[in-house]
Amino acid sequence: MPTSSTPSATKGTRSTGTGPTPGAGSGGAHGPQARAETGRRLKAGQAMLSKLTLQRLEAQLPWFRQMNSGDRGWVALLANSGISSFIDWYKDPKTPLRVVTEIFNTAPRELVRSVSLQQTLQLLRVVVQVVEERVTDLSRPDDQAELREAVLVFSREIAFAAADVYAKAAEARGSWDARLEAMVVDALVRGDSVEDLAGRAAAIGWRSDREVHVLVGSAPRRNANRSTEEIRRSARKWAEDALVGIHEDRLLVVLGGTEDIDAAANSLSHHFGPSEVVIGPPVSSLAEAAGSARAAIWALRTSIARPVTPRPVHADSLLPERAIAGDTEAVRTLVARYYEPLSAGSGQLLDTVSAYLEFGGSLESTAKSLEVHPNTVRYRLKKITELVGADPTRARSGFEVRIALVYGRLSEAGQLSVSHKSSP
């Protein structure tokens, strides 16, 4: 706590490093006997001061009136403790002023959660007002100026003590939040269960209840602590809530409630290191974000297999590479997205796209093998595009569909098992 300097109005006061002692070194009416008498009066009037303070809190502070009974009881206890601490200090001027910090012993957990620093200072102002207004009842006329001075010194010191407690609490809360955030990011990379992640989301105070995306890329080559805080601020401009963490050599940014994920990822991409930046698929909540993180990590690992990869890129844009590398979730997605719809019904669409891809995109060769007119092939290719959302006449989409057909046939023949998730 800051040490108090001797007010110029108090003559003969000697600095002790713990704050001035009211009336110290003065003789006559302001000597020890006068202080002892005033101390007795303060003690006798303590209940009255507490009652008046509570009434004044009710009348002047709307936030106090709106509190629940438990929080109101805590604030009343804080006010009473302030009065009691002042009386004890006044009665024994040798008591170091730093003892006022004992009032806030439980503040980091109890007070700071319920009452802001501004509200605490408003509370202290009310206590000081009540005591100052009762100076004439609590001391003899010759001692009133000295008592008012003591009240001001004490109120200043207790305000410093409150500010110090709030600052330390904020620092501790920031460190704890950072540790919780790192634990959540680790859990996402490990692929923890939905139940475990739901608990961690509650612990960290995740607010968004909208879609969640996980961005993954290489970690930036600079001071990690400084850069993550900078990234966190940038991320929260694009999302209702955000988490940032570095796991090994990868940077993960979790965004909840983003209106435009492509714009957000593009804006944040400069925070990542020199590699691809992958956008994980959307999931409904942070508790399910391990799936988004897993897909993004697989895509980051396998992006080297695609010569020209956009930056940023969606994880689903690298489904073939992920599947070939062993990502069973990518295999399942490919089969469900392409093979299953195409193989339904008569199977004409499946036969058409298979032939088209087998003959290198030649309409005439495809039509000849199927014994149909080329226009029929064109019509069916259009229907395929509408059905699966991918145009097999385009190189990249055709490659994706062809890989999906390979895995679909293997799975249907019982030659491929995709029942277990593989780790990236």
N, C-alpha and C positions, 0 to 999 in steps of 0.2 A: 504494500500500500504506500501511497505517497506520504511523505512526512509533512507535518504541518509547520508552517512558519509562524512566528509570534506576531499577532496583530499589533500594529503600532498603537492602537488605543489602549492596550493592556500594558501598563507600565510595570517594569520590574520582572516581566515574564522571561524565563530562561528556557531556550529550546532544548528538548531532551531527545529529539529524534523520533518521538512517538506522538507528537502533537502538543500544543500548549496546554497548560493546566490553568483553569479559570482562577484568576485572582492570585496566582502564585506569587509570593514575594511581597504582597501588599499587606499592610498592617491595618489596624483599626477595624472598621466595620467590615472590611473585606478579607479578614484573616480566617484562619481555620475554624474558629468558633462560628463565624457567620456562615461559612460553607456548610458546617455540620447542621446548623439550624435549618438552612434552606433544604439540605438533603433530607432532613426529617419531614419537612413539609411536603417535599416532592413524593416521598414514600407514602405518606398519609393520603395524598391526593391521586395516587396511581390508578386506583379503580375508577375515580371520576374522570381522569384523563382518557382512560381506555374506553369508557362509555361514550364520552363526547367524540372521540376519534371515530368510533364505529358509526355514530349518528351522522357525522360529517361525511364519511365515506359513502353512506347511503344517499346523502343529499347531493353530493358534488360529482360523484364518479359513476356515470351510466354503466360502464363495463363491470363495475363491482355489483351493481343491482342485477345484471343479467347472468351472473355466475350461478353455477349450481351450488348446493349447500356445502359440499366438500371443499370446493375451491374458495368459497367465501370464508369458511372456517380457517383455511390456511392463511388467507390474507389478513384476517383479524388477528391470528396468532403472530404473524410477522409484525403487524403494527404494535401489538402488546409487547413483543420482544424488543422492539426498538425503544419504546418508552422505558422499559425495565433496564435495558442496557445503558441508556442515557443516565438514569438515576444512579445506577451503580458506579458509573464513571465519574459522575459529578461528585458523589460522596467521597470518592477516593481519587483525587487528581493524579496520583502516581500510577494509576492503572493505565497501561498503554492503550492508545486509541485503537490499535489494531484488533482489540478484542471485539469490536463491533462486527468484524467479519464472521464471528460465530453465529450471528443472526442468520447468515446465509449458508450455513453448513449443508443443508439439504437442497439448496437452490438448484444445482444443475439438474436434479431429477424431478423435484417437486415444483419449484417456483417457476423455472424458466419455461416449463411446458405449459403452465397455466397463465402466467402473467409476463408481459413483455417488459423490457427494461424501461421503456417510456412510462408504462403503467406503474412500475415500481417507484420511479421517481415522483410520479403524481401522488402516490401513497405517502411517500416520505414528506412531501410538501404539506399534505394535510396534517400529518402528525406534528410537524414543526409549527404550523399555524395554530393548532389547538394549544400546544404548550406555550407559545408566545402570547396568545390571548389570555392565558391564565397566569401569567407571570406575577401580576399584582396580587393574586390569591395565594401564590406559592412562595413568595419571598417578601421580606421586609422592604420598605421603600429604598433604603440605601443599597440593597443587594440586587435590585431589579435589573440595572444595566449590566451587571456582571453575569447574571443568569441568562439574559438575552444573548450576550456574547457567547456564552458556553453553548447555548442551543444552536447558534449559527455554526460554530466550530464543529460540533458533533454532527450536524446535518450534512455539512460539507464532507466530512470524513466517511460517513455512512454511504453517501452517494458515490464516492470513489470506490468504496468496498463493493457496492452493488454492481457498478460498471465492471470492476475487475472479475467478479464472479461470472457475469454474463459473457465476458470475453473468453474466459477459460472454458465455460460450458460450450460456447460456440466452437471453440477450437477442438475440444474433446469430441463434440458431436460430429464435426467435420471428419476427424480421423476415424471415428467409428463408422460413419457412413461410407468412407472410402474403403474400409475393410469389408463391410457388407457388400459393397458393389463388386469388389474383387472376387468375393466368394460366389456371388451370383454368376459372374462371367465364367469362373472356373466350372461351376455347375453346368452351365450351358455347353461348354466345350466337352465335358465328360458325358453329357447326355443324360443328366439326372431325370428321375421320373417327374411326371406332372405334379404329383402330390408334394414332392420335395421342393420343386421350384415354386409352387404356390405358396408354401410356407416362407421361402426366402423373399418372394415378392412382397408379402405382407410385412416382413421384418424391415425391408428397406423403404417401405412407404410408397410403393409404386402406385401412381394415381390413375393412369390411363386405363380405360376399359375397352379400347378400340384395337384394331389390328396392330400387330407387332412385326417389324422386320429387323433382321440382324445383318449389318454390313461387316464384311471381313476383308482385310487386306494386310499387307506387311506393316509392321510397326514403324513409326517415324524414327528417323535417326537423329534424335535430340533428347534433351532431358525429359525423361518419362513423366515425372510429376508435373512439370510445367506444361508439357504438351497435352496431357490428358485433361487438365483443367480447362485449357483453351478449347480443346475439342468438345468437351462437355457443354461449354457455353454456346458454341456454334450449333451443336446438335439440338439444344433445347429451343433454338429459334425455329426449328423445323418440325418439332414434335411436341405433343402434350407432356411426354416424359422421355427421359433418355438415360442410358447407362453407358459408361465407357470403361474399357479395361484392356490391358495388354497381357496376353497369354503367350509365353515363350516369345517367338518373334512375330506374333500376329496381333493386330489391333482389331478389337471388336467394338462396334457401336450398335447399341440396341435402341431402336426408335419405336415409340408407342404413339399411335394416333397421328400419323403423318398424312397430310392431305395429298401430297405429290411426292412419292418415294423416289421417283427418277430425278426430280429437281433437287431433292434433299441429298441424294447420293452424289449427284454431280457437284453440288456446292461443297460437300464435305470431303470429296476425293483428294483434295490437295493436302489434307491432314495425314494421309496414309503414305507409306513408303513407296518406292519405285516398283510397283507390281500391279497386277489387276486388283480392282476393287469390286467385290462380289456382293450383290443384293440377294439375301436369302428370301425364300418364298414367304408370303404373309401367313401368319398364324393368328388365332383369335385372342390370345392373351400371352402375358409374359411367362405364365406357367408352362406354355407349350412352345416357348421360343427355342428350346434345345433342337427341335426339328429344323427350324430356320437356320440356326447356327451350323448344324451338321451339314446341311445341303450347301451352305455357303463355303464351308471349309473344304468339302470335297471338290467344289468347283474351283476354288483357289488352287488346290493341289494339282488339278488336272488341266487347268487352263493352258499350260504349256503345250498341250497336244493340239490346240487350235491356233494355227499360225497368226490369224488376225482376230484378236479378241477385243471387243469394245471396252472402254473404261469410263464409267462403271458398266458391269455386265450382270444380268440376272442369272442366278444359279441354274435355273431351268433352261437357259440358253446353252448350257454345257451338259445336258443330259446324256448324250451319246458317250462323251469322254468319261463322264463319271461312271456310267454303266460298265464300260470296257475296263476301267481301273478297279472295279469291284464294289461299287456303291449299289447295294441291293435295293435301296429306296429309289434310286434313279431307274433301275431295271423295272421295278413295279410301276413307276410312273409312266415309263415308255409303253409298257404292255397295256396298261389301263387307258392311256390316252390315245393310242393308235391301233394296236392289234385287236383289242377286244371290240371296239366299234366296227372296224372293217370286216371282222370275221363273223359278225352277227348277220342273221338273215340268210340269204341265198349264197353269200360269199362272193358274189360277182365283183364287188368293189375290191375285196382282198386279192382276188385273182388278177384283176386289172392293174392295180398298183404294183403287184409283185412282178408281173410281166413287163410293165413299163420300166421299172427300175432295173430289171434283169437285162433288158435290151438297150440300156443306156439312154433312155428317153426318146426312143424312136417310135413315133406313132404308127408308122406303117408296119414295122416288125411286130409291135404289140398287137395291132389289129389282126395281122396275119396269124399269129399264134393263138389268138382267141377266136378266130374265124368270125370277126365282126368288122363293121365299117370303121375307118379312122374317126369319123364324126362321133360314133358311139364311144370310142375311147375318150375323145375330148369331153363328151358329156359326163362320162363316169368320173374323169379326173376332176371336173368341176364339182361334182357331188362329193367326192372325197375331200376336197378342200373345204367345202361347207361343213362336212361332218366332223372332221378332226381339227380344223383350224390351221392346217398347214398345207401349202401348195407343193405337191411332190414334183412339179416341173421346175422348181427352184432348187439350186444345188444344195444349199444347207438343209432345207426342209426335206428334200429327197433323201439325204444322208440320214437324217434323224428318223424318218419313217422306215428306212431300210434296216437300221439297227434295231428298231422296235419290232419289226417283223421277225428278225432272227431270234430275238429273245422270246417273242411270243410263241414261235413254233417249238423252240426248245422246252419252254415251260409246259406247253400243251402236251408234249410227248413225254413229259416226266423226266427230262434230262437236265432240268435246271430248278434249283430250289432257291426261292427268294423269301423264305419265311423268317429269316433273322437279319437284323440290321448289322451292317459292318461298320467298324470304326474308321473314321477318316485318318 
